[in-house]
């Protein structure tokens, strides 16, 4: 949170009251240590960072102003991010296993960044400590690239197969931070390697897509399941949340405890300031915030240090920053390299409906749709994994389209409502109870 409005009320005692839970010996993410060291010691890195930061801040200011005055046009089409996964110490004989293992992590971040992760349901019990706050999300889908692979890359990656590089011949990322490889410019690069027994991962702040930048994870905290060989997720970091966290840094999110109880903190207004990181599995409302009695640290946020099982949400303010990052680098992503096999993909530009209402939300039995259009309407509903669960086309001879759809047969969870005419389109998130 931006704490400048409260700093005159802070006292040194607040450093003690924002308790760090379970203060035994911990593994550390050490996420930004290398970034700040490079800013001090690498002039080229620093110059590139501050140039990206200036572009980001300009875009963030534009988006925040538009959201304040009601003119912000949220993207209706999904942003597809091409991913390349690198196992520099892997064995080619293990390719099939590593390709499947790589995808387990993609499944996690696709849920986490769209707030469709199953454990988001834990927010119902925790929300009493954070009045008015709801989880944030962004319209994005991560896909491992499968076509038009880069020249000079891993020769074992065949056209049509996922861009998973294995061994020392697969990529030319340097051994130390910052890890760049121009061959993989335009991809979201994940490097999984041994970075010491106690460090989970690290990332640059405001990552450089155009230069082939990467986030780095240790061998025991990438993906889910049994893993492959030396790449084996280990509790309590076996749910893929290290990548969710490090990607947050790449997209210019700082820790919720950044700055402690002083200064501007993480520059996000809806994350309460806290003196330091929280570890382990803290109960809801067990860690106090810095400045206001009755305010609590957002320990379940992906940008804290708790165990994977205890982090499950971003805030809307954090997702505004992620939106600004995506808007800043949108032209830098590699094109025509993914086939996500998802009917939710929008392949043509369509305008938004002049007006649209979807209610009630959450949905108990029927969802009602009302929109201003005189065109025939196509409605599809997808579950959180992108599977089509409902599809119907409706003839419309009126200026206002109204329809009630019964969803009794659907299991509880998050769904996506895709509404389309030949010239208009909307994508709405609904929660079925």
C-alpha positions in Angstrom: 0.0 0.0 0.0 1.1 3.6 -0.6 1.6 4.6 3.1 2.6 8.3 2.6 -0.8 9.3 4.1 -0.1 7.5 7.3 3.6 7.8 7.9 3.2 10.7 10.4 1.3 8.3 12.6 3.8 5.5 12.6 5.9 4.7 15.6 8.8 2.4 16.1 6.6 -0.1 18.0 4.9 -1.0 14.7 8.0 -2.8 13.6 7.4 -5.2 16.5 3.6 -5.6 16.2 3.6 -6.8 12.5 4.9 -10.2 13.6 6.7 -12.5 11.2 5.1 -15.8 11.8 6.9 -19.1 12.4 10.3 -17.4 12.7 12.5 -20.5 12.4 15.1 -21.1 9.7 13.4 -20.6 6.3 14.1 -21.0 2.7 14.1 -17.7 1.0 12.9 -16.4 -2.3 15.6 -13.7 -2.3 13.6 -12.5 -5.3 15.0 -9.0 -5.8 18.4 -9.1 -4.1 20.1 -9.8 -7.4 18.1 -7.1 -9.2 19.1 -4.4 -6.7 22.7 -5.5 -6.7 22.7 -5.2 -10.5 21.3 -1.7 -10.3 24.3 -0.8 -8.2 27.0 -2.6 -10.1 25.8 -3.0 -13.7 25.4 0.4 -15.5 24.0 -1.2 -18.6 21.4 -3.1 -16.6 20.5 0.0 -14.7 20.0 2.1 -17.8 17.8 -0.5 -19.4 15.7 -0.8 -16.2 15.1 2.9 -15.7 14.1 3.2 -19.4 11.5 0.5 -18.9 10.4 1.9 -15.6 9.7 5.3 -17.2 7.5 3.7 -19.9 5.7 1.6 -17.3 5.0 4.6 -15.0 3.5 6.6 -17.9 1.2 3.7 -18.9 0.2 3.0 -15.3 -0.7 6.7 -14.8 -2.9 6.6 -17.9 -4.7 3.5 -16.8 -5.2 4.7 -13.3 -6.6 8.0 -14.6 -8.9 6.2 -17.0 -10.2 4.0 -14.2 -10.9 7.0 -12.0 -12.9 8.8 -14.7 -14.6 5.8 -16.1 -13.1 5.8 -19.5 -10.8 2.7 -19.1 -11.4 0.1 -21.8 -10.5 -3.2 -20.4 -9.3 -5.6 -23.0 -12.0 -8.0 -24.1 -9.6 -10.4 -25.9 -7.3 -12.7 -24.0 -3.6 -11.8 -24.1 -1.7 -15.0 -25.0 1.8 -15.1 -23.7 4.2 -17.5 -25.4 6.3 -19.4 -22.8 9.7 -21.2 -23.2 10.8 -23.5 -20.4 14.5 -24.3 -19.9 16.0 -27.3 -18.0 19.7 -26.6 -18.4 20.7 -29.7 -16.3 18.1 -32.0 -17.7 18.5 -35.2 -19.8 17.2 -35.4 -23.3 16.2 -39.0 -22.6 13.7 -37.5 -20.1 12.1 -35.2 -22.7 8.6 -36.6 -22.6 8.5 -36.4 -18.8 9.9 -32.9 -18.7 7.5 -31.6 -21.3 4.5 -32.9 -19.3 6.1 -31.5 -16.1 6.6 -28.1 -17.7 2.9 -27.9 -18.4 1.9 -28.5 -14.8 3.3 -25.1 -13.9 1.5 -23.4 -16.8 -1.7 -24.7 -15.5 -1.0 -23.2 -12.1 -0.2 -19.6 -13.3 -3.2 -19.7 -15.7 -5.4 -20.1 -12.7 -3.6 -17.8 -10.4 -3.5 -14.8 -12.7 -7.2 -15.2 -13.6 -8.4 -15.8 -10.0 -9.8 -19.2 -11.0 -7.5 -21.2 -8.7 -9.5 -23.7 -6.6 -8.1 -22.3 -3.3 -9.5 -18.8 -4.1 -12.5 -20.2 -2.2 -10.4 -19.6 1.0 -11.1 -15.9 0.6 -14.6 -16.3 1.8 -13.4 -17.0 5.3 -10.5 -14.5 5.2 -12.4 -11.5 3.6 -13.9 -10.4 7.0 -10.5 -9.0 7.9 -10.3 -6.9 4.6 -13.7 -5.2 4.2 -14.5 -4.3 0.6 -11.5 -6.1 -0.9 -12.0 -8.7 -3.6 -9.3 -10.8 -5.4 -7.9 -9.3 -8.6 -7.4 -10.9 -12.0 -6.2 -10.1 -15.5 -7.4 -11.5 -18.9 -4.3 -13.5 -19.8 -3.4 -17.1 -20.8 0.1 -18.5 -20.7 0.9 -21.1 -23.4 4.1 -23.0 -24.1 5.1 -22.2 -27.7 4.6 -25.0 -30.1 5.4 -23.6 -33.6 7.8 -21.4 -35.5 10.6 -22.2 -33.0 13.5 -19.8 -33.0 16.5 -20.4 -35.2 19.6 -21.3 -33.2 17.6 -22.8 -30.3 17.5 -26.4 -29.0 17.8 -28.7 -32.1 15.8 -31.3 -30.2 12.7 -29.2 -30.1 10.7 -30.2 -33.1 8.1 -28.1 -34.9 4.7 -28.8 -33.3 6.3 -29.8 -30.0 6.4 -27.6 -26.9 9.4 -25.2 -26.6 11.0 -27.0 -23.7 14.8 -26.8 -23.9 17.0 -29.5 -22.2 20.7 -29.5 -21.4 23.5 -27.1 -22.2 22.8 -27.1 -25.9 19.3 -25.9 -25.5 19.9 -22.3 -24.6 22.7 -19.8 -24.0 21.5 -18.0 -20.8 24.4 -16.9 -18.7 25.1 -18.7 -15.4 24.4 -15.5 -13.4 21.9 -12.7 -13.1 20.7 -11.1 -15.3 19.8 -14.2 -17.4 19.2 -13.0 -21.0 19.3 -15.1 -24.2 18.4 -13.1 -27.4 17.5 -16.4 -29.1 14.4 -16.5 -26.9 13.5 -12.8 -27.1 9.8 -12.3 -27.1 9.1 -15.4 -24.9 8.3 -15.6 -21.2 11.3 -17.6 -20.2 11.4 -20.0 -17.2 14.8 -21.3 -16.2 14.8 -24.2 -13.7 18.2 -24.9 -12.2 20.0 -25.5 -8.9 20.5 -22.1 -7.3 21.5 -23.3 -3.8 19.7 -25.1 -1.1 17.9 -22.2 0.5 16.9 -19.9 -2.4 13.5 -20.6 -4.1 13.8 -18.2 -7.1 14.5 -14.8 -8.3 13.5 -12.3 -11.0 14.3 -8.9 -12.4 11.8 -6.1 -11.7 10.1 -5.0 -14.9 11.5 -7.9 -16.9 12.9 -7.3 -20.4 10.9 -9.4 -22.8 12.6 -7.9 -25.9 16.0 -9.0 -24.6 15.0 -12.6 -23.8 14.7 -12.0 -20.0 13.8 -14.8 -17.6 12.6 -15.8 -14.2 14.6 -18.4 -12.4 13.3 -21.2 -10.1 15.1 -23.8 -8.0 14.7 -27.5 -9.0 12.3 -28.2 -6.0 9.8 -25.4 -6.4 8.7 -25.4 -10.0 5.5 -27.2 -11.1 3.4 -29.8 -9.3 3.2 -33.5 -9.0 6.1 -36.0 -9.0 8.4 -34.1 -11.3 11.2 -35.6 -13.4 14.6 -36.7 -12.2 16.3 -33.8 -10.3 13.3 -31.6 -10.9 11.0 -32.6 -8.1 8.6 -30.2 -6.3 9.1 -30.4 -2.5 6.6 -29.4 0.2 5.9 -26.7 1.2 6.8 -25.2 -2.2 5.2 -27.9 -4.4 2.1 -26.0 -5.6 3.8 -23.8 -8.2 3.4 -20.6 -6.4 7.1 -19.6 -6.6 6.6 -19.0 -10.3 3.4 -17.0 -9.6 5.4 -14.9 -7.2 8.5 -14.4 -9.4 6.3 -13.5 -12.4 4.8 -10.8 -10.2 8.2 -9.2 -10.0 8.8 -9.6 -13.7 5.5 -7.7 -14.2 6.6 -5.0 -11.7 5.0 -6.1 -8.5 7.0 -5.7 -5.3 6.6 -7.5 -2.1 3.6 -6.5 0.1 6.1 -5.8 2.8 8.3 -3.6 0.7 9.5 -0.6 2.6 8.2 -2.0 5.9 6.0 0.5 7.7 7.5 3.6 6.0 7.5 5.3 2.6 5.4 4.2 -0.3 5.6 0.5 0.4 4.8 -1.6 -2.7 3.0 1.3 -4.4 -0.3 -0.5 -4.3 -3.2 1.1 -2.5 -5.1 -2.0 -1.6 -2.3 -4.1 0.0 -2.0 -3.1 3.7 1.5 -2.2 4.8 3.4 -4.7 7.0 6.7 -4.5 8.7 8.2 -7.7 7.2 7.5 -11.0 5.4 5.3 -13.7 6.8 6.3 -17.3 6.6 4.6 -20.7 7.1 0.8 -21.0 7.3 -0.5 -18.1 9.3 -4.2 -18.2 10.4 -6.5 -15.5 8.9 -6.1 -12.2 10.7 -3.1 -13.3 12.7 -0.6 -10.7 11.5 -1.3 -7.0 12.1 -0.7 -4.3 9.6 1.5 -1.3 10.5 -0.6 1.8 11.0 -4.3 1.4 11.8 -5.8 -0.7 14.7 -7.9 -3.5 13.3 -6.0 -3.6 9.9 -4.3 -6.8 9.0 -1.5 -7.9 6.7 -2.6 -9.6 3.5 -0.6 -12.8 4.2 -2.4 -14.9 1.6 -1.2 -12.6 -1.2 1.1 -14.1 -3.8 3.7 -11.4 -3.1 4.3 -12.4 0.5 6.6 -15.3 1.7 4.1 -17.8 3.1 4.0 -21.4 2.1 2.4 -22.3 -1.3 -0.7 -23.6 0.4 -1.3 -20.3 2.2 -1.0 -17.9 -0.8 -3.9 -17.7 -3.2 -4.7 -14.2 -4.4 -3.7 -10.9 -6.0 -5.5 -7.6 -5.4 -7.2 -5.4 -8.0 -4.5 -2.8 -7.4 -1.8 -5.3 -8.1 -3.5 -6.4 -11.3 -3.8 -2.8 -12.5 0.0 -2.7 -12.4 0.2 -6.0 -14.3 -2.2 -4.6 -16.9 0.1 -1.6 -17.2 3.1 -3.9 -17.7 1.3 -5.9 -20.4 0.3 -2.7 -22.1 3.9 -1.5 -22.0 5.4 -4.6 -23.6 2.5 -5.8 -25.8 4.4 -5.4 -29.0 7.4 -7.3 -27.7 5.8 -10.8 -27.4 6.7 -13.2 -30.2 3.8 -13.7 -32.6 2.4 -16.8 -34.3 4.2 -19.3 -32.0 1.3 -20.6 -29.8 -1.7 -22.8 -30.4 -3.5 -22.8 -27.1 -6.4 -25.0 -28.4 -8.9 -22.8 -26.6 -12.2 -21.7 -28.2 -12.1 -18.6 -26.0 -9.5 -17.1 -28.3 -10.6 -13.9 -30.0 -9.2 -13.9 -33.5 -10.9 -10.7 -34.8 -11.5 -7.3 -33.3 -15.0 -6.6 -32.3 -16.6 -3.7 -30.4 -18.0 -3.9 -26.9 -21.8 -3.9 -26.4 -23.3 -0.5 -25.8 -24.7 -1.9 -22.6 -24.7 -5.3 -21.0 -25.9 -6.7 -17.7 -25.2 -10.1 -16.3 -27.0 -10.9 -13.0 -27.1 -12.2 -10.4 -23.4 -12.8 -9.8 -22.6 -15.1 -8.0 -25.2 -17.4 -9.7 -27.3 -19.8 -7.6 -29.5 -21.3 -10.4 -30.3 -18.9 -13.3 -28.0 -16.3 -14.8 -29.8 -13.4 -16.6 -28.3 -11.6 -19.6 -29.5 -8.3 -20.9 -27.7 -6.4 -23.6 -28.5 -3.6 -26.1 -28.3 -5.2 -29.5 -30.6 -6.0 -32.4 -28.4 -8.8 -33.7 -28.5 -12.5 -33.2 -26.6 -13.6 -30.2 -24.2 -16.5 -29.6 -23.6 -17.5 -26.0 -20.9 -19.9 -24.8 -19.8 -20.7 -21.2 -16.4 -22.1 -20.4 -15.1 -23.6 -17.1 -11.9 -22.4 -15.5 -9.7 -24.8 -17.6 -11.2 -23.5 -20.9 -13.6 -26.4 -21.5 -16.8 -25.5 -23.2 -19.8 -26.4 -20.9 -22.6 -24.5 -22.7 -23.3 -23.2 -26.2 -26.4 -21.8 -27.7 -27.3 -19.5 -30.6 -30.3 -17.2 -30.2 -32.4 -15.4 -32.8 -33.0 -11.7 -31.8 -35.6 -9.4 -33.4 -35.6 -6.8 -30.7 -33.4 -3.8 -29.8 -32.7 -5.3 -26.4 -31.7 -9.0 -26.0 -32.8 -10.7 -22.8 -32.2 -14.3 -21.8 -32.2 -16.4 -18.6 -30.0 -19.5 -18.6 -30.3 -22.3 -16.0 -26.9 -23.4 -14.6 -28.1 -25.9 -12.1 -26.1 -28.7 -13.7 -22.8 -26.9 -13.3 -20.5 -27.5 -10.4 -19.6 -24.7 -8.1 -16.7 -22.6 -9.3 -15.6 -19.8 -11.7 -16.8 -19.7 -15.3 -16.4 -17.5 -18.3 -19.4 -16.2 -20.2 -18.6 -15.4 -23.8 -21.4 -13.4 -25.6 -21.0 -12.5 -29.2 -22.8 -11.1 -32.3 -21.2 -10.6 -35.7 -19.9 -7.2 -34.6 -19.9 -7.1 -30.8 -18.3 -9.3 -28.1 -18.1 -9.5 -24.3 -16.4 -11.8 -21.9 -17.7 -11.9 -18.3 -16.5 -13.9 -15.3 -19.3 -15.5 -13.3 -19.2 -17.5 -10.0 -21.6 -20.4 -9.7 -22.5 -21.4 -6.2 
